[in-house]
Amino acid sequence: MTTLHEAVAPVSATAPVAATDSLPATAPVAATDSVPAAAPVTAADSVAAPAPADLSVWPASATEPSPGDPAVAGVPLTEIADRFGTPVYVVDEGEVRGRCRVYRQAFPDAEVLYAAKAFLCRAMVNWTAEEGLGLDVCSAGELELAVTAGFPPERIVLHGNAKSPQDLETALRLGVGRIVIDSPSEIARLAATLGPERRQRVMVRVVPGVGAGAHDKIRTGTEDQKFGLSVSDGHAQHAITRILDQPQLELTGLHCHLGSQITSVKPYVTAVRRMVGLMARLRDQHGLALPELDLGGGHGIAYRPGEPALDPAVLARRVHAELAAACAAAELPVPRLIIEPGRAIAGPAGVAVYHVLAVKRTGARTFVAVDGGMSDNPRPALYGVRYAPRLVGRPGTEPLTPVTVVGRHCEAGDVLAEAELPGDVRPGDLLAVPVAGAYQLSMASAYNLVGRPPVVAVHDGRARLLVRRESLADLRSRDVGV
């Protein structure tokens, strides 16, 4: 079995991983491999060496050539901060490509769609296209960016629980591959927009009644949320009947999405069983065998060392086995599988870098304030997610101490992390937060009129700007009233 880090890592191999549902974070690589052994010293003149950095949740290319000075893809983060300023998102192109390849290897006969909502820019469009992935978009904006960057529209799927007329018109104008129907009202609107001469392939998003995900706000496979059409109350079946009555619409399959940050294979196996059961009932009712089954994404990753992550190879093996068995039992042909990883491809490829602006000790707590916050990463405030920031640019000289890393915004909830940092952390220091590639820039805002950070790609020892910093001039230019 090939793990994500094994497929991406350019140097040392990691310990083998057991074939369990979850993939633990890769063991850290010692930062002393290239340092010659020192001469023996006596206890009287020895100095305690700093512990090797735990880079297990960092991009596989991350190294620490000298204590406190990590580099990604051969580019020191201090150099990036000096050149591009902070806050700044750093994205490892090799990590993105490597993770795309892991999914293609794990699911060679499936269609793998990168979920663009996790992180999208023109470079990301090109990387995923070159690695053979399709694309899953949720708006006319994401769709336009992808197609104008050269992505083949027939390899794009449009999602959304409330698609606007512009979303549908843009999808039809650009020739999107499939549109996922998420509400009954979309059926008539889509058919009317198509007119009598054109046809469009569609899928139906159904609610399989499987609850999964790391937080209530990101669980989407149950009845009590806004996505999809329920099987239990018959709304999904009714929508399918209506679609089959529209000659302009070609129903190619069913879609479901269980939630996000899922680290167990079991919910996907359960969903396969229920979706095949629905396919069998549709065969009996309408005489059709749907050729596609989309299980969505939501594959969990490790944000801190030691946390579990979903293993794509294990997921593929278990899902394919269940799909084959369920279809055999129902006497159905096995549909082509579609999956939609987003976070699992982009998340571990990113590192956010900040400058420390202030250190404040209040009672028993120490607050370390940085020059970003909830405007560039709202996830801690939304979902209570936890990160593992670390000091960058110098080794700490004092023991680690618990701190609260906070942002610069006027909200008490503007907290980035509860962490341990050296006791001598001070204004002017750099902090790096790994696993920053997904749902940070894509969810960023201009709260307090603080512009969104730039995105810098690193690859083979070079750094280049992908998305420039949002300036005060950008923000002023949108304000046209007096």
N, C-alpha and C positions, 0 to 999 in steps of 0.2 A: 504493500500500500504506500502511495506517495502522499506525504503530508504537505500542507501549504508551505511551511518554511523549507522543507527539503527541496521543493520544486523551485523556490525562489532564491534560496541562499547560494551565493557564488562561491563560498569557501567551505567551511567545515560542516560535516554532517552532524545531525542531531541524533539523540538516542531514539530507538524505535518506539512507536506509539502503539498502544494496545488498540485493538479494533472495538472500541466502545462507541456509544452514541456521541460522546463529546470528546473533543480534541483538546488536551491541556496545552497551555502556553508552552512554547518551546523552551528548553533549558537554556540559561544564559551561556554565552561564549566568553571564556576568560579573556581579559584584555591584556594578558601578559605573554601571549604566544610568541610575539616578535621581539620580546625584550630578553637580552642575554642574561644568563644566570649571574647573580652578583656573588662576590666573594663572601665566605662565611663571616659573620660578625658576632661579637660577644653580646650577651644580654645587656651589658652596660651601655653600649653605644648603638643599640638597635632602635629603630623607630617603627611603630606599627604601620604597616602598609595599608592603604585604603582598600576596602573590599572591592572585588570586581563588580563593575556595573551590571545590573540586571537589565538586559536589553531584550528580553524575551517577547515583549509585546511591541517592540519597535520594528520597523522594516528590516528584513533579513540582511540588508546591506549595511546596517548600522554598526559602527565600530567606535571604539574609544581609544585613539592612538596615544593619548596622554590623559591622566586622571582629570575628570571634569570637563573634557573637551570632546564630546561626541560628534561624529560625522555621519551623514547619510549619503550613500552612493559616492563616498569619497569626498564629500563637500562638508567642511566644518559648519555647524550651525551658527557659530560666532561670525563666520564670514558672511553667511546669508543675512544675519541681523544687521551687520555693518553695511552691507550693500543695498538691501531692500527695506530696511527699517522694520519696526515691529508695531503691532502684531503682524505676523506673517504665517501663512500656511505653506508648508513644505510638502511636496508630493513626490514620492519615489516612483518614477516611471517603470523601472524594472520590477518593483513589487506589484504594481498594477498588472503588468503583462504576465508576470508569473502566476498570479492568482487567476487570471483569465485562463491560462493554460491548464492549471489544476482542474478547473471546472470542465474544460473541454475533454481532458483525459478521463475524468470520473464519469462524465455523461457523453460518451462519444456518439451515441445514437439519438440523443435528445437535442432540443433547441434551447440554447442557453441565451437568455436575454439579460443584458445588464440593466438594472433598475436605475434609470438616470436621475431619479429624485435624490439619490444619495449624494451625488456630486456630479456636476456636468459642466464641461467647458469644451471648446473645440478640440483641444489636444486629447481629452478623454474620449471624445467621439472617435477620433482617429485611432487611438490605441485599441479600443474595444473592437472596432471594425477590422483592424489588421490582425487581431487575434481570433477572428472568426465568430464573435458574439453578435447576437441581435441586440435590439434596444427596446426598452419599455419606457414610455413617456407618459406624462400625466397632463399635458397642456399644449396649447398651440405654440407657446414660447419654447418649451423644450423640443417640440417637434421641428419648428423652424430652425432652431440653432443646429440640430443634428443634420437636417437635410442640406442646409446651406454650407455645412462643413464637409459635405460629401458623403454622408451616410446613406446607403440605399434605402429608400422609403419602404420598399416591400419587406424589409427585415425589421420593421418597427411595429410595435403594438401600442395602441393608445388606450390608456386606462382613465379612470376618474369617476367618482360617484355622482358628480353633477357637472357634466360637460357642457360648456357654453356653446351657443351657435357658432362662435368663431372657432372653437376647438374642432367641432365636427366639419365645418366648411374647410378649414385648413387641412384636416386629415384627408378629406376627399380630394381636395385640389392637389395635394402633394402625392397622393397615391399610397397612403399608409397600408401596411400589410393586413392588419386586423384591428378591429375596434371591439373592445370589451364592453358589452351592454351591462349597465349597472342599475338601471331603473326602467320601468315600463315606458315612461314618457320618451325615452331615447329612441324607441323602436319606430314610432310614427315620425318623429322629427328626422331621423336618419333616412328613412325611406322617402320622405318628402324632399329632402335635400338632394338625394341621389337622382330623383326623377325616374322616368320609365326606362331609360336606355342604359343606365349604368348599374353595376353590381358591386357589392362590398362584402368581404368576408368578415364575419363577426363571431365572437364568443359570448357566453353568458357567465357572469360572475355569480356564483351561488354561495350560500352560507352553509358549510358542512356541519356546523354545530360542534366544532372542535376548538376549545379554548387553549391558546398557547401564546407565550410572549412574556417578557420580563416585567411588564408594567400594565396596569389596566388600560392606560391610554394608547397602548400599541398592540392590543389584542383585537383582531379583526375577523376571527372565524366563528364568532358566536352571534346569537340573535339580537343582542342588545347594543348594537353599534350601527353606524350609518352605511356600511359597505355591503353590497351584494343583495341577492334575492333569496329569501328563505325557501328551503326545501320542505320543512316541516309544515308550513301553512299553505303550501301549494303555489306561492307567488312565482317561484322559479319555473315550475312546470307551465304555468299560465303564460309567462313571458316567452318561453320556448315555443309554445303553440302559436303565439302571435307572430313570432319571427318566421316560422315555417309558412305562414300565410302571406308573407311579403316576398314576392319573386325577386326583388332587388337584393335581398339579404341572403347570404350563404352562411349557414350555421356550420362552423368547423369544429367546435368543441366546447368544453366546459372549463371554467376558470374558478379557482378559489385561492384565498390568501389567509393564512391562519393567524398571523401576527408578526412581531419583530423580535429580534434578539432571542431566538429559539435555539437552545443548545442540546435538545434531545431529538432523536429520530422518531420516537413513538408517535407524536401528533401527526407527522406526515404519513406514516403507515396507516393510521386510523382514517385520515382524510382520503387516502387512495381507496380504501375499502368502501367508504360511503359514496365517493364520487362514482366508482364503478357500479355500485348499486343503483344510483340514479341513471347512469347510462343504460343499464339493463332495462329499467322501467321505461325509458324513452324508446328503446328498441321495440319493446312490446307494444307501446302505445302508438308509435308513429312509424315503425318499421325502418328506422335509420340507425346506422352504426357510426357514431361520431369519431372522426379520425384523430382528434387532438385532446389532450388533457393537460391543463396548465395548473401546477401546484403552487405558483407564486414563489415568494422568496422568504425573507425573514430569518436567514441563517445567522446564528449568533456568533460573535467574536469575543475574544478576551480583551478587556480594557485595562486590566491590571494583572501583573504577574500571578500565575497560579489559577486564574479563572478558566473555566471551560470554554471551548469553542466547538461549533458543529463541524464534524469532519465530512467534507464532500464525498470522499470515497465510500465511507460507511453509509451515508445517506443514499448514495446512488445504488449500492448493493441491496440495501433493505427495501427501498422503494421499488426497484425493478422486480425484485422477487415477489413482493406483495401484488404489484400490478399484474404480473404474469399469472399468479395464482388466482387472483380475483376474477380476471377476465376468463380464465379457463373454466372456473366454476360457473360463471354466468354465460358461457358459450358466446363470448364477444371477441372480436379481433382486438389485439392489444393496440391502443392508440399511441400515437407519438407523444412522448413526454415533453413538456416545456417547463423550465424553471427560470426564476428571476432573481438571482443574487445581486445585491447592490452594496450594502454595508460590507459584506464579506470580501468584496473585491477592493473597494475604495478605502474603507476604514483604516485597516492596518498600514496602508501606504502613506498616511499623512501624519505630520508632526506640526503642532502649533507652537510658535516661539513668541514669548512676551518679554518685555522689560518690567522689572519690579519698580514701582513708583513710590511705595511707602511700606513701612513695617510698623505696625501698631500693636502694642501689648495692652490688653484691657482685662484686668482680673487674671483669670487663669488661661485666657485665650490669646493667641498671637495671630494677628491678621496680616497677611502678605498681599498687598494690593498690586495688581498688574495693569498694564495699559490697554487691556481688552476687557472681556467679560461676556455678559449675556447677549451683547449685540453680535458677537462672532461665535458664541457657543451657548445657545439657550437650553441645551439638553439637560444640564443639571437642574435648572429651574423647572423644566417641564416634566422630566421623568425621574429625577433624583439619581441620575447616573454618576458613577464615580470614576475618577481618573487617577493616574500616578505621575504627577509632575515631578521634574527633577531640576536641580541647579545645573546651569550650563555656563561654560567659560572659565571656570576655576573649580578646584576641589574645595569642598567645605573644610574648615579647620576645627569645627565644633561638632559634637555628636548630633545625630538627628533628633529633632524635636517635633511634636505635633503642631501643625499650623492649619489655618483656614485660608486657602487661596481665594481671594475675592477679586471682583472686577471693579471698574471705575464708575459704574452707572448708579443712578440714584434709586436703587432698589435694595432693600434688605436681603432679598432673595438672590442677589447677584453674586452667587458663590460658585466658583469653578471646581473646587476640590477640597476635601479634607485629606491632608497628606502629612508626610514627614519630610522636613527639609533641614539642612544643617542649621544649627542655632545661630550662626553668624550671617544668615541671609540678610541682605541689605539693599537699599535703593540703588539702582543702577545694574544690579545683577540680571542675568537672563534666566528665564525658566522655560523649559520645553515640556510640552504635553503630548505624549504619543497617542496613537489611534485617533487622529483628528481628521481623517480623510472623508468621513461620511457624516452627513446631516449637521455640518457646521456652517460652511459657506452657503450651502443650499438653504439653510434656515436663518441666515444672518439678517440683521436689520440695521437701520441707521438710527437706532435709539439714541437720544441726546445729541442727535446730528453728529455722531461719530461714524466716519466712513468705514465701509467694510474693508477687511485686509486684502492684500494681494495674494496670489497663488504663484509659487515658484516651483518648477519641476527640477529635480536633480536626477542625473544619469551619467554614469561613467566619469565621475569627477567634475562634471560641469553643472552649472545652475542657469536656468533661463526663466524669464518671466512669462507666465501663461495668462494671468488675469491681473491687471494693474489695480493699485489701491484706489478706492473710491475717495475722491478729494472733496474738500469743502466747495470748490467750484462746481463739481458735479451736483452736489446737494442744492446749492443756490440756484443752479440753472433750471431746476424743476419747479421752482417757486415763481410763478408768473403774475401773481396778483399784487396789487398795491393798495 
